[in-house]
């Protein structure tokens, strides 16, 4: 039951904590707990960072540079 709730929330949420968990190899629940603790200690400033990261993750295809193949070594 709890897994279903977590999966539902993660599908509806932005997936920032799970993305960090995959990148760092840390359990997603641990990252969420640290995020909650930091939010209490810093009066909510991680919430702003969370929304910024969520925006970047939702639009990450726009932030990646477009790589064009060069036809020869001399093309810059």
N, C-alpha and C positions, 0 to 999 in steps of 0.2 A: 504494500500500500504506500509506504513512504517512498519507495523507488519510483512508483508511478507519479506521485506528486512532484518529485524532483525532476523527472523526465519531462513532465508537462511544463513545469516552471522554466526549465532550461530551454525548451523549445520556444516558449513565448518570450523569454527574456533575451537579452542580447548575446549571451554566451561569452562574456568577457572572462569570467572566472574559469570556465572550462578551457578557453583558449590558452590562458596563462598556465593552467594545469598541464595541458599537453605540451606546451613549449618548455616548461621547467621540469616536467616529470614529477610533479607534486599532486597529491590528492586534491580534487576540486573542493571538497568540503573544508579542508585545511585553509585553502586560499580564501574561501568565503568567510570563515571565522576570523582570520586576520583582518579582512576588509571590515567586518563588523566592529572588531576591537579598535581598529584605527579610526573608524568613523566616530566612535564614542570619545576617544582621546583627543581628536583634532577637530571636534565640533563639526563634523560633516564634510570637511574638505575632500575626502576621498570619493564622496558621491559625485562631485563635479568631475573629478578625474575619471570615474567610472563612465559617466555619460560621454566624455571626450573619447575614451577608448572604445565605447560602443559605437559612436559615430564613425570612428576610423575603421573599425571592423566591418560595419555595414557597407562602407564605401571604399574598402581596401583596393578594389580593382581600379579606382580612380587615382590612388596614390602611387601605384606601382609605375615605374618608368617604362615606356614602350621601347623595347629593344628591336632595332632593325638589323637585319643581316647585311653585312657588307659583301659586296660582290668581289672585291679584291682587297689586298692589304693596304692599298693606297687610298681607299675611300675613307674619308673621315666624317 
